[in-house]
Each structure stands twice: as structure tokens, then as C-alpha cells.
Amino acid sequence: MTPSPAATSSPVANSALAARSARAARRTRRALVVAPVALGALVLTALPASATATPGQIATSKTNGASYLRSLQGADGSYAGAGLSNEWAFSAFAAAGTAAVDVTPGGDTSKNARTVYRNHLAAPGWPGTSPVVTDYERGIINAYSAGIDPARVSAGRNLIADTYAHWQNSAPGYWGSPSNFNGTVFALLSLGGAKTQAGAQRVPQALLDKSVATVRANQHTDGGWDFAKAEGDPAQLAKPGDIDMTGAAMASLCVSGVPATDPAITKAKAFLKSKLINNTGAFNAMFGPNTDSNGWAVSGLNACGINPQTGDFLTRAGKTPVDFLIAQQFKPGGGFKYLPTDTTPSAYASIDGLRAVAGGGFAAAPPTPVTAGAPRWVATSGFTPGTQAGLALTVDDGTSLKVCSVTFTPTAATTTLGAVLDAAGTSAAPAGCVTSVTPGSGTGTITSLNGKANSGGSTWKAAVDGGSAGAAARNKVINLGDTIALRYGS
């Protein structure tokens, strides 16, 4: 049962809609649970020539699928807007090798999809008056896939910091309401998958590991996952897993460093195998075989480097999940239908189907554009004095990890670590990230943070965007969009 990727909706805000008919419920859940996302590390290598669907068939599917997604672009260049949205097309485009900046309405490059989406995310009113964590996770995944640095969308929009604000101090490892487990799955997919422009992991592994443990604790006894929290609830853990969320949860673990040989992944793989339908290669999802559920499951396998066309996923009848997806695609036209009995293509099914067939997980690093002069990445390079900004901060004292977004108003194009820590004392969300700093002024080395003082070989160190850690000094330069990690140790 695949949730629909709404532009402004969220898992929490739309949970009451789940009582609709099976198909409406599928759309609702897609709005509830963040929709698919696949990052550079999630793209599977080329499928072997012996796979059931040939490389030629896959190449044709990708070309035709991308052509159909181009037809979904608005006359103003947009893919995102009010209500249900097609912005998830960016991760499918990227997996298929199409740069968002190359997608234009009628060849008008001034309205290219990347520029229009960046302006959409940077707008002061986005994502609405009651945002939840999945709004920002969706933004990270799609911005990254479109070639927009999610931490540097604009002087006032840092999607990484926006997400950090939804860390749960009362339930470490969860993001947003713990009852909506999908928010935690997509936190890993977005934070673990959205690398820096240089391809480095920008958030500390200690942060990912906290949520990896949470995903493990929510795995059902049958090896699958569902969108709701199951940890600590034997009855919920005993319920059947869901094809869609199993694919997403698998991918969230693998993009966060969990190997495909890990027991959690092998159990999930066995769960999916048990749902295969022999004569079609489809997974038997909650609402029956459909493109969205199949797409999410295949993307989960792709993310973990598990070939969905060989071994456990080649049925006795010689069919695979990729066979099923390609059979769902209209020829010509390139769109995918949701159900095998449908007679018209579905935008969401086409996005999920193309991403999976193209070998993508849930987001992909942006391809190199073909548009002359268009860079692979766009990002705002410095703070704008007087414009409120946010920075993502973690403080790890070796026994506890604090996570927060720090909001402040810069006075220059750069700031300092001392200024960020001072602001964190009063403007961190969630609160309590920084309670004390010594020294409290000046430019010197930080000797104590949150009551933990440097001692012997153990000192406070600072790193930004996953770079090497050095002595934490108040005068350390911090740039717009830096993801700051403070760690105590040797």
C-alpha cells in the first residue's frame, strides 16, 4: 500500500483519510508516508545480461518513462504545487539519467524544472502553516535528486536543519511523531542519502546509527515493516508487514551503512520473496499486485545491491518484479498503469515504476546536465546579513547525542562556531542542545560544553559536512548550510 507524494501533505496530517476505499487509501498513504526517495549511493549497478528483462528492454523503458514524466511538467515549469504533487519525478528522472535542469516546458530554459522547484522550496510560505518532518524529508530527497544542495536552497532555507528540528528528545532515534514510523524511515533515506556536493556523508554516523536501531526495533516478526510504530508492541509486531514500507525500510538501512548480509535485510528479503506471484513476478501487496508497491519493493532491493531479476526474485515461471513493472508500461507513451486492469497511466505509478526499472533506490545523485552552461549543482554560497538562517547541529558527549536546528540572524556572509553555540542556548529546536559553553566569549578553544570538560586526551572536536574533526574553537568559521558535528573524545 503505497502512500501518495503530496506537495504539502504529511503522514500525520492525513491519517484520518485512511478509511477510504482501497485505491483511495493507497493514494492517502502515499500522502501520509513520504514518497520514494533514492540517493546517489542507492543506485544499483547495471543489471547482468542474463537478467529476464534485457538491458535493451530496460533502456527503452527508461527512455519512454522519462518522456512520459516530461509530459507531466506544468506550463510554468513546475512539478510541485498544492495538494498531490508530481515532484517525486525528480528522483525517477535522476535514476534514469535525466537532469532536472534539462526538463523544460516547450524548450523554455528559463522555466527549467530545477529552477522552478528551487524557488518553490525557498518561498517563505513553504511548506505551509503546520509543517511536519516528512515535508522536509521530501524536500531533501527531491532537491538532492534535482541538483539543489538541500542545505543551501537559499539564504533562509536549509532542509537539513529543518529536519533536525523534528528530532524526538523523548524518543531518541525517532523523527516527528513516533506513532508515524515512516517519518523515521525517510529521515534515514534523506539524511543518509543526500550527500554533499563532493559525495561525502554530511551527517555523523552516530546520528544515523540511532535511527538504524529504531528501524530494527520496528521490524515485524514476518520480516516486513509497516508505516505505524511497532516497537514495544507485540501485537503490532505480529501483524503482516507491508510491501511498500518494507522496501523503504530496507533502503533506509542500506543507505545508512547496513550491509545486505545483515539479518534485518535478509529477513526483509525473505519476506518479499514470500510475496512473489509465480506467473507475473509481481509482489502480492495489500491491495493486490500494483506498480507502486512493486516499485517501492524493487527500489528497496536496488538500494541494498540485491538484484531483483536473479536468484530469489526469479520465479519458477521465469518472471521477475522488473518483468512485471515493464509489463505495466504503456507502449508507446511510456506511462505506467497502477493496476494491471487499468487502461490509462498514473503519474505516481509512472514515477515509482521508472525509478525502480532504472535501478534506483529512493533518490539519486543528479546526472550531469546537457544544457550548455548548466552546473550539476546549484546552491547559495553565503549568509545574507539580516536574513534568518538555520544550521543543523549535533552534540555527542560520548554517552548521549543531542540533535537540533539552530536559528539565528547572521551579520555577515559567514559566522563562527561560538556564535552558533551561543544562539543554540536560546533558539535550538528541540531545546536543550546546548546548555553551557566555556569560554562564553572570545575566539579561543572550547574547553567545556554542556558541563563536559576537556580532560587529558579527551577534548571537544568539531567537524562540518562530514569532514575531518579538529579542535573546537569559538572562532572556527561556519558557512551557510554547514552541518555541524561536535564530538567529545580522543
Residue, then its C-alpha position, 0 to 999 in steps of 0.5 A: m500500500t503505497p502512500s501518495p507524494a503530496a506537495t504539502s501533505s504529511p503522514v500525520a496530517n492525513s491519517a484520518l483519510a485512511a478509511r477510504s476505499a482501497r485505491a483511495a487509501r493507497r493514494t492517502r498513504r502515499a500522502l501520509v508516508v513520504a514518497p520514494v526517495a533514492l540517493g546517489a549511493l542507492v543506485l544499483t549497478a547495471l543489471p547482468a545480461s542474463a537478467t529476464a528483462t534485457p538491458g535493451q528492454i530496460a533502456t527503452s523503458k527508461t527512455n519512454g518513462a522519462s518522456y512520459l514524466r516530461s509530459l507531466q511538467g506544468a506550463d510554468g515549469s513546475y512539478a510541485g504545487a498544492g495538494l498531490s504533487n508530481e515532484w517525486a519525478f525528480s528522483a525517477f528522472a535522476a535514476a534514469g539519467t535525466a537532469a532536472v535542469d534539462v526538463t523544460p516546458g516547450g524548450d523554455t530554459s528559463k522555466n527549467a524544472r530545477t529552477v522552478y522547484r528551487n524557488h518553490l522550496a525557498a518561498p517563505g510560505w513553504p511548506g505551509t502553516s503546520p509543517v511536519v518532518t516528512d515535508y522536509e524529508r521530501g524536500i531533501i530527497n527531491a532537491y538532492s535528486a534535482g541538483i539543489d544542495p538541500a542545505r543551501v536552497s537559499a539564504g533562509r532555507n536549509l532542509i537539513a536543519d529543518t529536519y533536525a528540528h523534528w528530532q524526538n528528545s523523548a524518543p531518541g532515534y525517532w523523527g516527528s511523531p513516533s506513532n508515524f514510523n515512516g517519518t523515521v524511515f525517510a529521515l534515514l533515506s534523506l539524511g543518509g542519502a543526500k550527500t554533499q556536493a563532493g559525495a561525502q556523508r554530511v551527517p555523523q554516523a552516530l546520528l544515523d546509527k540511532s535511527v538504524a536501531t529504531v528501524r530494527a526495533n520496528q521490524h515485524t516478526d514476518g520480516g516486513w515493516d509497516f508505516a505505524k510504530a511497532e516497537g514495544d508492541p507485540a501485537q503490532l509486531a505480529k501483524p503482516g508487514d507491508i510491501d511498500m514500507t518494507g522496501a523503504a525500510m530496507a533502503s533506509l538501512c542500506v543507505s545508512g551503512v547496513p550491509a545486505t548480509d545483515p539479518a534485518i535485510t535478509k529477513a526483509k528479503a525473505f519476506l518479499k520473496s514470500k510475496l512473489i506471484n509465480n506467473t507475473g513476478a509481481f509482489n502480492a501487496m495489500f491491495g493486490p499486485n500494483t506498480d507502486s508497491n512493486g516499485w517501492a519493493v524493487s527500489g528497496l532491493n536496488a538500494c541494498g545491491i540485491n538484484p531483483q531479476t536473479g536468484d530469489f526474485l526469479t520465479r519458477a515461471g521465469k518472471t521477475p518484479v522488473d518483468f512485471l513493472i515493464a509489463q505495466q508500461f504503456k507502449p508507446g507513451g511510456g506511462f505506467k498503469y497502477l493496476p494491471t486492469d487499468t487502461t490509462p497511466s498514473a503519474y505516481a505509478s509512472i514515477d515509482g515504476l521508472r525509478a525502480v526499472a532504472g535501478g534506483g533506490f529512493a533518490a539519486a545523485p543528479p546526472t550531469p546536465v546537457t544544457a550548455g552552461a548548466p552546473r550539476w549543482v546549484a546552491t547559495s554560497g553565503f549568509t545574507p546579513g539580516t536574513q534568518a538562517g538555520l544550521a543543523l547541529t549535533v552534540d555527542d558527549g560520548t554517552s548521549l547525542k543531542v540533535c537540533s536546528v539552530t536559528f539565528t540572524p547572521t551579520a555577515a556572509t559567514t559566522t563562527l562556531g561560538a556564535v552558533l553555540d551561543a544562539a543554540g542556548t536560546s533558539a535550538a529546536p528541540a531545546g536543550c542542545v546546548t546548555s553551557v559553553t566555556p569560554g562564553s566569549g572570545t575566539g579561543t578553544i572550547t574547553s567545556l560544553n554542556g558541563k563536559a570538560n576537556s580532560g587529558g586526551s579527551t577534548w571537544k572536536a568539531a567537524v562540518d559536512g562530514g569532514s575531518a574533526g579538529a579542535a573546537a574553537r569559538n572562532k572556527v568559521i561556519n558557512l551557510g548550510d554547514t552541518i555541524a558535528l561536535r564530538y567529545g573524545s580522543 
